[in-house]
C-alpha cells in the first residue's frame, strides 16, 4: 500500500497551505479526494497528481497571441 500524505505534504506539492486544503474540504470548493484515518486527513499521491492535472490550464505564448 502506498504511503498517504499529510495535509502539509499535500499542500507543499500543490503550492497551498494546509489551511487552504481544510477550507476546500469544508466548502467542497474543489473535488480533491482525501482519506479519513480516525480524525486525521490524508491524501493519496495519485489523487493529488490527478487533481493537478485536471486543474492545469493552457498557458499563453507570452507574445499577446494565442498559443499554438
N, C-alpha and C positions, 0 to 999 in steps of 0.2 A: 504494500500500500504506500502511496506517495505521502510525503510529509506535508502537512497542512501549514499554511502561512498565517501568521498573526496579522491583526489589522495594521500594525506598524510596518511589517514586511510588505504587506499588500499595498499600503499607501506609498511606500518607497518605490515599488515597482510602477505604480500608476502616476506618481508625482503629486499625490494629495496627502492630506493628514489623516490620521485615524479618526479624528473628529468629523471630517468630511465624509468618510465612509459610514460613520454612525448616522449622520444626517440622511445620507442616501438610503440606508436601510430603513430608518424610521419613516421617511416620507415616500419610500418606494419610487424615488425620482428616476433611478436607473435600474435596469434588470440585471444587476450584478449578483450572481449566485453566491451564497455563503453557507457555511455549515455550523450548526449549533452543537457544541460539545459541553453539556451542562449549561453553565451561564456564559461560557466563552464563545466568541465568534471566531471562526477560522475560514480561510479561503483556500481553494484548490488552485494550483498554478494554472492548470488547464482552463479554469473559468476566468481567471484574471487575463490570460492571453486572449481568450475568445472575446472578452469584453473590450479589450484594447483594439482588437481587430475590427469588431463591429462598430466601434466609435471612431475609426480612422476616417478622416475626410480628405478629399483630394486637395493638394496644395496648388499654389499658383506658380507661374513661371518667373515671377518677380519682375516682369517687364510690362506689367499692366495688361497683358493679354491673357487669353485662356490657355490653360495647359493643354498640350497636345498628346 
